[in-house]
Amino acid sequence: MANSAMSTVKNVALGVVAGMAAGYIGTKMISANKKTIKKKANRALREVGSMIDTASYMFK
């Protein structure tokens, strides 16, 4: 029982460290490329709107 509890604690700690690292890297990437991210997000939203319009036209 003690071994499984210790293993669980180690896995949780490893997950927390991995999450913190991923968050740190993501934050650095976003802060460096804010303008590019905004452009890509805007383009993606337009494409989704276009897909929805096309799908609604197909069902008419």
matplotlib code that plots the C-alpha trace (Angstrom):
import matplotlib.pyplot as plt

x = [0.0, 2.8, 4.5, 1.5, 0.9, 4.5, 4.2, 1.1, 2.7, 5.7, 3.5, 1.5, 4.7, 6.0, 2.8, 2.9, 6.5, 5.7, 2.7, 4.7, 7.3, 4.7, 3.0, 6.3, 7.3, 3.8, 3.9, 7.2, 6.1, 2.9, 4.6, 7.2, 4.7, 1.5, 1.0, 1.4, -0.9, -3.6, -3.3, -3.5, -6.5, -8.4, -7.7, -8.8, -12.1, -12.8, -12.2, -14.6, -17.2, -16.8, -17.1, -20.3, -21.7, -20.9, -22.4, -25.6, -25.8, -25.5, -28.4, -30.8]
y = [0.0, 2.4, 1.7, 2.5, 5.7, 6.8, 6.0, 8.1, 11.0, 10.8, 10.7, 13.7, 15.7, 14.8, 16.0, 19.3, 19.9, 19.0, 21.3, 24.2, 23.8, 23.7, 26.8, 28.7, 27.8, 28.7, 32.0, 32.9, 32.0, 34.0, 37.1, 37.0, 36.7, 38.5, 40.1, 36.8, 35.0, 37.6, 37.4, 33.6, 33.5, 36.1, 34.0, 30.8, 32.5, 33.6, 30.1, 28.6, 31.1, 30.2, 26.5, 27.2, 29.2, 26.5, 23.8, 25.8, 26.4, 22.6, 21.8, 24.3]
z = [0.0, 0.8, -2.5, -4.5, -2.6, -3.0, -6.8, -7.0, -5.3, -7.6, -10.7, -9.5, -8.8, -12.2, -13.8, -12.0, -13.1, -16.7, -16.6, -15.2, -17.9, -20.7, -19.3, -19.0, -22.6, -23.9, -22.1, -23.6, -27.1, -26.8, -25.4, -28.2, -31.1, -30.1, -33.5, -35.4, -33.0, -33.4, -37.2, -37.2, -34.8, -36.9, -40.0, -38.3, -37.2, -40.7, -42.0, -39.4, -40.4, -44.0, -43.3, -41.3, -44.2, -46.7, -44.5, -44.0, -47.8, -48.4, -46.0, -47.8]

ax = plt.figure().add_subplot(projection="3d")
ax.plot(x, y, z, "-o")
ax.set_aspect("equal")
plt.show()
